[in-house]
Amino acid sequence: MGATSQLCDPLLPGPQGSALRGHEPRALWHGPDWGKEVPFGEVNVVRDWLGVGGPVLSPPQEHPKRPVLGLECPQSEVSGARFWGFFRNLCGQPEVFFRHCFVHNLCPLLLLAPSGRNLTPAELPAKQREQLLGVCDAALCRQVQLLGVRLVVGVGRLAEQRARRALAGLMPEVQVEGLLHPSPRSAQANKGWEAVARERLTELGLLPLLTG
């Protein structure tokens, strides 16, 4: 696993995205999707390309406005569709992607306000936010060490920043880089995330690992 590249996702699972899919076997990029779910949880790609199936469990405490529907969830998740769609087109088969890459969630939690509104770590009180992200940083560091990762690519600025902080003690053996997040909230991503991602992966020397 010494040549493994780890790619990172910073965002919490959105209420219209992977949060509604519940507990699923996890691939791994670096960001927050709660439970054991597939990061960037776009149902069609997760089911039809990654081949994930079976029953999906609900959490012990489920918000009435955000029921976990598993693979029956009808909503499409734009970030997930862009992310996995790009690698499906690039790699052809998931085995090609996972030969060298692993997707890890920075913070595998869904945070909801009483109203059901999605909360991000930035909205938490500073002390609570740092406590939470400190645990997430330690988990990322442990994951990198266990897999023998040489390159961590933070998908989005937060993931890159937290990875640099968490892995400072492992540098320069572990390299940390960044990639634009495919979020529909990003104007740049909306102009063509796939082209940006391909160019960045080429710069990092990863493209040959994903097309062979």
Salt bridges, closest charged atoms under 4 A:
ASP9 OD1 - HIS181 NE2 2.91
ASP48 OD1 - ARG47 NE 3.03
GLU123 OE1 - ARG117 NH1 2.81
GLU130 OE1 - ARG162 NH1 3.68
GLU130 OE1 - ARG165 NH1 3.36
ASP137 OD2 - ARG162 NH2 2.55
GLU160 OE2 - ARG164 NH2 3.01
GLU177 OE1 - ARG200 NH2 3.04
GLU203 OE1 - ARG200 NH1 2.98
